[in-house]
């Protein structure tokens, strides 16, 4: 069974299937990469809770940065947020994001 949560015309915020939650990409508010990353991860955490999951159950994360020069700043927030011993498989790359003011987008998959 596939369960869709927060479904709109274009996408769902969460899709659950076979005990796995797939979150849509999350961006955050703020002027700096650190601020946007903190806000983004707060949104990820809320969606994980809504899906019946948590950061400890993350399987994979994909991080897109508008500029790889911001890698260390994003990681400083990420490293403080990820539960000790529960780091997911992760990829990070550079991409042009949906709006010029966006600096980071994070996509998470987690067990439920």
C-alpha positions as CSV (number, residue, x, y, z in Angstrom):
1,X,0.0,0.0,0.0
2,X,1.2,3.5,-0.8
3,X,0.2,6.3,1.5
4,X,0.5,10.0,0.4
5,X,0.5,12.8,3.0
6,X,0.2,16.4,2.1
7,X,-0.5,15.8,-1.5
8,X,-1.0,18.6,-3.9
9,X,-1.2,18.9,-7.7
10,X,2.6,18.7,-8.1
11,X,3.9,16.6,-5.2
12,X,3.3,15.0,-1.9
13,X,5.2,16.1,1.2
14,X,5.6,12.5,2.3
15,X,5.1,9.2,0.5
16,X,5.1,6.0,2.6
17,X,5.6,2.5,1.2
18,X,6.7,-0.8,2.7
19,X,7.7,0.9,6.0
20,X,9.8,3.6,4.3
21,X,9.0,7.4,4.2
22,X,10.2,9.4,1.3
23,X,10.2,13.2,2.0
24,X,10.0,15.9,-0.6
25,X,13.0,18.3,-0.7
26,X,13.0,20.7,2.2
27,X,14.4,24.3,2.1
28,X,14.6,26.7,4.9
29,X,14.3,30.4,5.7
30,X,17.3,32.6,6.7
31,X,20.0,34.8,5.2
32,X,22.9,32.4,5.8
33,X,23.6,28.7,4.9
34,X,23.6,27.9,8.7
35,X,20.2,29.5,9.3
36,X,18.6,27.9,6.2
37,X,20.1,24.5,7.2
38,X,18.8,24.7,10.7
39,X,15.3,25.7,9.5
40,X,15.4,23.0,6.8
41,X,16.3,20.3,9.3
42,X,13.6,21.5,11.6
43,X,11.1,20.9,8.8
44,X,12.6,17.5,8.0
45,X,12.2,16.5,11.7
46,X,8.5,17.6,11.7
47,X,7.8,15.6,8.5
48,X,9.6,12.6,9.9
49,X,7.4,12.8,13.1
50,X,4.3,13.1,10.9
51,X,5.4,10.0,9.0
52,X,5.9,8.1,12.2
53,X,9.7,8.2,12.0
54,X,12.6,10.2,13.4
55,X,16.1,11.4,12.6
56,X,17.4,8.1,14.2
57,X,15.6,6.2,11.5
58,X,17.0,8.1,8.5
59,X,18.3,5.8,5.7
60,X,19.5,8.3,3.2
61,X,19.9,12.1,2.8
62,X,20.7,14.1,-0.3
63,X,21.9,17.6,0.2
64,X,22.0,20.2,-2.6
65,X,24.0,23.4,-2.0
66,X,23.8,26.4,-4.3
67,X,27.5,26.8,-3.8
68,X,29.9,24.0,-2.6
69,X,31.9,26.7,-0.9
70,X,29.2,26.5,1.8
71,X,29.9,22.8,2.5
72,X,31.7,23.4,5.9
73,X,29.0,25.8,7.1
74,X,26.2,23.4,6.2
75,X,28.1,20.5,7.8
76,X,28.5,22.4,11.1
77,X,24.7,22.5,11.5
78,X,24.2,19.0,10.0
79,X,26.8,17.4,12.3
80,X,25.2,18.9,15.4
81,X,21.7,17.8,14.3
82,X,22.3,14.1,13.3
83,X,21.9,11.8,16.2
84,X,25.2,10.2,17.3
85,X,25.6,6.8,15.7
86,X,22.6,7.3,13.3
87,X,24.2,9.1,10.4
88,X,22.3,8.1,7.1
89,X,24.0,7.3,3.8
90,X,24.5,10.8,2.4
91,X,25.4,12.6,-0.8
92,X,26.0,16.3,-1.2
93,X,26.3,18.2,-4.5
94,X,26.0,21.6,-6.0
95,X,22.9,22.6,-7.9
96,X,21.0,25.7,-9.0
97,X,18.0,25.7,-6.6
98,X,14.4,26.8,-7.3
99,X,15.0,30.4,-6.1
100,X,18.1,32.6,-6.1
101,X,17.8,33.2,-2.3
102,X,17.9,29.4,-1.5
103,X,21.3,28.1,-0.4
104,X,20.5,24.5,0.7
105,X,17.9,21.8,0.0
106,X,17.7,18.4,1.8
107,X,15.9,15.3,0.7
108,X,15.5,12.5,3.3
109,X,14.4,8.9,3.2
110,X,13.7,7.1,6.5
111,X,12.3,3.9,8.0
112,X,9.0,4.2,9.7
